[in-house]
Amino acid sequence: MEKKSFKPSTMLYPLPAVMASCGTMEESNIITIAWTGIICSDPPRTYISIAKQRYSHDIVENSGEFVINLTNADLARATDLCGCTTGARVDKFKEAGLTKAAADIVSCPMIAEAPVNLECRVFKVERLGSHDMYMADILAVHVNEDLLDENGRICLEKAGLIAYSHGFYYGLGSGDLGRFGWSVMKPKTKKRINREKAAKAGQKRK
Ligand SMILES: Cc1cc2nc3c(=O)[nH]c(=O)nc-3n(C[C@H](O)[C@H](O)[C@H](O)COP(=O)(O)O)c2cc1C
């Protein structure tokens, strides 16, 4: 297949669409962020890149704290709203019908309706151009109890999370294409996993 070349751009997919809350319990804001990801496992570290003109930019710049709130299908409208309105004019918690919940460590509120919240504290800022990249330690993680199985394992696949790709939001759904490592899995392991799956399905039917 022939390829057509384009000028350099941010052509990567899919991306998360998270709501980052910042500020304080009294004076808070929410910004929708797609430029985010994990940059280190141990210690767990993440980043968000914020354009200089955003209202949230100076809040995160000055406080050095934010919360990453994962988004699901129920929060798709709020996610879009927080990405299309500015905290300079709108109280986004009120406008999007979201509830503030106190975090354990950082001063900014978490979004109670989000299935997962990551409390973050900035350790380094990179001035990249249009955006400043706030690299942060993940200090605490909060997960809705209904996402835990009987062994306490987090089942993120139950959260109905959404992703963003070039102007559209997509539900991740349950159509997984295989678990991590399936391409190199030993037949013995495959059999064991299938046995466990069948046993679980049997238990559910009872
Ligand atoms: C899906 C989506 C992803 C976005 N990702 C980013 C981002 O990564 N960085 C950024 O600075 N703005 C991003 N924006 C734009 C801001 O969310 C938007 O300008 C918002 O109104 C800023 O709010 P604020 O002025 O209250 O800070 C995104 C918007 C949407 C809808």
The ligand as an SDF file (V2000), in Angstrom:
LIG
                    3D

 31 33  0  0  0  0  0  0  0  0999 V2000
  -10.9980   15.5440   24.9810 C   0  0  0  0  0  0  0  0  0  0  0  0
  -10.2310   16.7850   25.3270 C   0  0  0  0  0  0  0  0  0  0  0  0
   -8.8830   16.6890   25.6560 C   0  0  0  0  0  0  0  0  0  0  0  0
   -8.1440   17.8300   26.0020 C   0  0  0  0  0  0  0  0  0  0  0  0
   -6.8230   17.6960   26.3450 N   0  0  0  0  0  0  0  0  0  0  0  0
   -6.1290   18.7920   26.7500 C   0  0  0  0  0  0  0  0  0  0  0  0
   -4.7740   18.6620   27.1840 C   0  0  0  0  0  0  0  0  0  0  0  0
   -4.2060   17.5840   27.2430 O   0  0  0  0  0  0  0  0  0  0  0  0
   -4.1270   19.7870   27.5730 N   0  0  0  0  0  0  0  0  0  0  0  0
   -4.7150   21.0290   27.5510 C   0  0  0  0  0  0  0  0  0  0  0  0
   -4.0770   22.0270   27.8930 O   0  0  0  0  0  0  0  0  0  0  0  0
   -6.0050   21.1750   27.1330 N   0  0  0  0  0  0  0  0  0  0  0  0
   -6.7190   20.0970   26.7580 C   0  0  0  0  0  0  0  0  0  0  0  0
   -8.0190   20.2160   26.3610 N   0  0  0  0  0  0  0  0  0  0  0  0
   -8.6460   21.5460   26.3560 C   0  0  0  0  0  0  0  0  0  0  0  0
   -9.0580   22.0040   27.7480 C   0  0  0  0  0  0  0  0  0  0  0  0
   -9.7030   20.9680   28.4620 O   0  0  0  0  0  0  0  0  0  0  0  0
  -10.0440   23.1910   27.5820 C   0  0  0  0  0  0  0  0  0  0  0  0
   -9.3700   24.2610   26.9380 O   0  0  0  0  0  0  0  0  0  0  0  0
  -10.6590   23.6460   28.8850 C   0  0  0  0  0  0  0  0  0  0  0  0
  -11.7330   24.4910   28.5680 O   0  0  0  0  0  0  0  0  0  0  0  0
   -9.6710   24.3690   29.7720 C   0  0  0  0  0  0  0  0  0  0  0  0
  -10.3160   24.6660   30.9750 O   0  0  0  0  0  0  0  0  0  0  0  0
   -9.7760   25.7980   31.9740 P   0  0  0  0  0  0  0  0  0  0  0  0
   -9.6760   27.0860   31.1870 O   0  0  0  0  0  0  0  0  0  0  0  0
  -10.8180   25.8420   33.0390 O   0  0  0  0  0  0  0  0  0  0  0  0
   -8.4550   25.3600   32.4780 O   0  0  0  0  0  0  0  0  0  0  0  0
   -8.7750   19.0990   26.0030 C   0  0  0  0  0  0  0  0  0  0  0  0
  -10.1480   19.1950   25.6830 C   0  0  0  0  0  0  0  0  0  0  0  0
  -10.8640   18.0460   25.3510 C   0  0  0  0  0  0  0  0  0  0  0  0
  -12.3180   18.1620   25.0320 C   0  0  0  0  0  0  0  0  0  0  0  0
  1  2  1  0
  2  3  1  0
  2 30  2  0
  3  4  2  0
  4  5  1  0
  4 28  1  0
  5  6  2  0
  6  7  1  0
  6 13  1  0
  7  8  2  0
  7  9  1  0
  9 10  1  0
 10 11  2  0
 10 12  1  0
 12 13  2  0
 13 14  1  0
 14 15  1  0
 14 28  1  0
 15 16  1  0
 16 17  1  0
 16 18  1  0
 18 19  1  0
 18 20  1  0
 20 21  1  0
 20 22  1  0
 22 23  1  0
 23 24  1  0
 24 25  2  0
 24 26  1  0
 24 27  1  0
 28 29  2  0
 29 30  1  0
 30 31  1  0
M  END
$$$$
